[in-house]
């Protein structure tokens, strides 16, 4: 833990308190909290915060709904279930960069599958450059994010489904409960711990989203997230101190969200099923 967590974070904090010259080696000066104050006063930082939270607040609920639906489907007993599991879980095995490139190609204005289909059917959007419009590219990011990570939610929820005792459903059936009543009053309440864990993991990961919007737009047209802004300062503008401060601010935002989430969902998190799906 000291090597892989404490030392890198401590070094990032140290860098964020300095200004470094990339022109003259060894030239740096201690500036204290100046880098933090400058970034907190920058509209670019706050725009990135709002955009990151916008993605998280839309994508995570959709991922939980779609992932839970996939888990319920995969939990059924039917011929070919193993093949269907592999197909539905395949997007999670694809690298995010590769996934982003696939979606970028699908919405290409000339060669994209989606744009050509819309154009062939005479529907709106066929002649639109999706990745150049802030509103439309937000839709693409949400679709790509849900497609990529809903299977991860499905794995966690499926684990929760498989540790629910069968006699619970038998008792509900004896009492005359319908399928909808059984799901709403029995299955869903027992899945709350697994869904809570999945929600926390996806929320924290989505707030740090980088590779998907970076590949699609490189942060252009108001699509820069907190991680992209930090990357641009560190790598593109070569501002070590400012970029480190932005990285630490992102870390602090994610930690605050995690603490609030655990505070309000802590009881559910402690009841997480331990067994993974068969």
N, C-alpha and C positions, 0 to 999 in steps of 0.2 A: 504493500500500500504506500509505503514511503517513497519507493522508486517510481511507481507508475501514476501516483496521484498527487501526493503532497509536494514533492520537489518540482514537478512541472507547473503546478498551480502557483507555488511560491515564486518561481522564476518569472511567470507571467505577471504577477503582481509587481515584482521588482522592476520589470521592463516598463510597466504602465506608469511608473512614477518618474520616468526619465525621458529625455529627448535624445535621440541618437542621430548622428550624422552618417549618411551612407556615402558621403563624398570623401571625408577625411576619417580614416580608420582610427578607432580609439577615442574619438571626440564625442563626449556625451555630457549631459548635465542633469542634475537632480531638479525636478520641477514640482515634486509633491503631487497634489491633487489637480494640478492645472489641466492635465490631459482629460481627466474626468469632467471637470467643470466645462471645458470647451465642448465636449461631446454632448453633455446634458443640455447645453444651450443651443445645440445644432438641430435645426428642423429635419435634417437628413436622418438623424438617429431616431427621432420620435416617429417619423414616417415609417421607418423600418420596423419599429415596435408595433405600430398599428397594423401594418401589413402582415407581420408574423402572427399576431393574435387573430387577425381576420381569417387566415388560412386555418389555424388551429381550431377556432370556434365553429367553422363550417365542416372541415374535413373529419375531425375526430368523431362527432356524433354520427356522421354518415358511415364511418368505418365501423363503429360499434354496432349500428343497425345491420349493415351488410354482413359484417363478420358473424354476428349472432345468427343471422339467417343461414349463412353457409354452415355454421356449426350444427344447427338443428337439422339441416339436410344431410350432412355427413354422419349424423348420429343414427339415422334410420337404417334399418336392415333391408337391403335389396341387392339384386344381382348387379355386379359391376361397380360396387361401392368403392373398391380399392382404386379402380381406374379414375373414377370421378374425383376422389380425394386428391390424386396426383395432379389432375388437370386444374382443379380449383385452387390448389395450394402452389401451383407453379409460379404465378407472378411474384410471390414472396422470395423465390429462389433467384430471381433475375436481379442483377446489379442495378442499383438506382440510376446510375449513369446510362446504362443500356436502356432501361425503361424510359428515361427522359428522352433519349434519342428516338425511340420507337414512337412516342407520342408527338415529338417534334415533326417526324416524317409524316405521321397521319394527318397533321393539320397544315402541311406545306401547301401554299396557295396554288401550286402547279401540279405536284405529284402526289399530294396527300390523299389517302383513302377517304377520309371524312369529307374533305372539301369537294372531291370529285363526285362522291355519292350525292351530296347536297346539290351540287351543280346539275347532275344528271336528272334529279327529281324536281328541279326547278324550285328548290326551297331556299329560304334566306341563309346566307353564310357561305354559299358556294364560291362567291367571288370576294370574300372577305379575308384579309390577312389577320388571322386569329391571334397570332403571337405578337402583333404590333398594337393591338387594342387592349388597354389595361383591364377592361371588364371581361373580355372574352378570354384573355390569357389566364385570368383568375379562375375561370371555369375549367380551362384545360389543366391547370395545376391541381385543382380539387379532384377532377376525374382521375388524373394520373396517380395522385397520392392515395385515393381510395382503392383504385385497382391494385396498387402495389402492396398496400399494408393491411387491407381487410383480411387476407388469409392469415396474417399473424394474429389478429384478434380472434379469428375462427379457431386457431389452435388452442388459445387460452380458454375460450368458452367451451370448446369441445372437451377439454380436460375437466372443466367444471361439470359438464353434463354426465361424464362417465363415472363420476364419484357420487352421483345422486342415487340413493338406494332404490331398487326396483319396487320395493313394497310401498313406497310413498305413492307411486303412480297406481299401484293396485288398489290402495285404500281410496284414492280419488275416484277410480272407476267404480268401486263398490258403492260409493256414496252417490253415484249417478252424475258425476261431473262430466261436462262435455269436453271436447279437445281444447276448445278455446279457454274454458274455465280452468282446465288443468294447467295449460300453459301460463295463464295470467296469474293464477293464485298459488300454483305449486312450483312449476319449472322456473319461471322468471325470478321469483324471490330467492330461490336457492342458487341462481346464477349470479346474483348481485356481487358476491365477493370476486368472482372471476372477471366479471365485466368491469368492476372498479379497478382492478389491477391493470387490465388491458387499457382502460381509459387513462390511467395515470401514465403508463409507459408511452402511449401514443401521444398524449398531450405534451409531455416533456420533449419527446423526439421531434414533434412537429414544430414546436417553438424554435428549435435549433435548425430547422430545415435550411439546406444549402444547395445540395447538388441538383435537385429537380428544377427549381427556378433559375439556377445558374446556367444549366445547359439550355433551357428553353429561351431565356431572355437575357442572361448575364446581368440581371438587375435593372434593365432598361425599362422605360415607360412606367416608372413608379412601382416596380415589382421587386425592389431590393428588400431582402429580409435582414434581420439583425446579423446573421452570420455572413451574408454577402457584403454588408457594409464593413464589417471587421476585416474580411478578406481583401476588399479593395484598398483599405488603408494599409494593410500589412504587405501585400504582394504587388498590387498595381501602383500605389503611390509611395510604397517603401517607407512608410511612417511607422517605425517600430513601436515607439511609445504610444502614439495615438491608437494604433491598431490593437495593441495589447490592452489598452484601456477599454476599447469597444468590446473585446473578447471577454474581459472581466465583467463588464456591464451585462452582457448577454448571460454569462454564468449566474450573476446575481438575480436577474429577472427569472431565469428558469428555477433557481433554488427557492425564490419566494413563492412561485406558483406551486412547486412541489410541497412546500411546507403548508400552504393553504389547503391543498388537495388532501394531504395526509391528515390534516386537522379535521376536516369535515367528512372524510371517508375512511378514517383510520380503523374503525371497527370492522368494516368490510375487508380492508386489506389484510387484517390479521387472520381472517377466516379463509384465506386463499387455498384452494385444493392443491395438494402436493403432487398428485399422480398425473402424469402426462397421458395423452390418448394412446390407446393400443394401436 
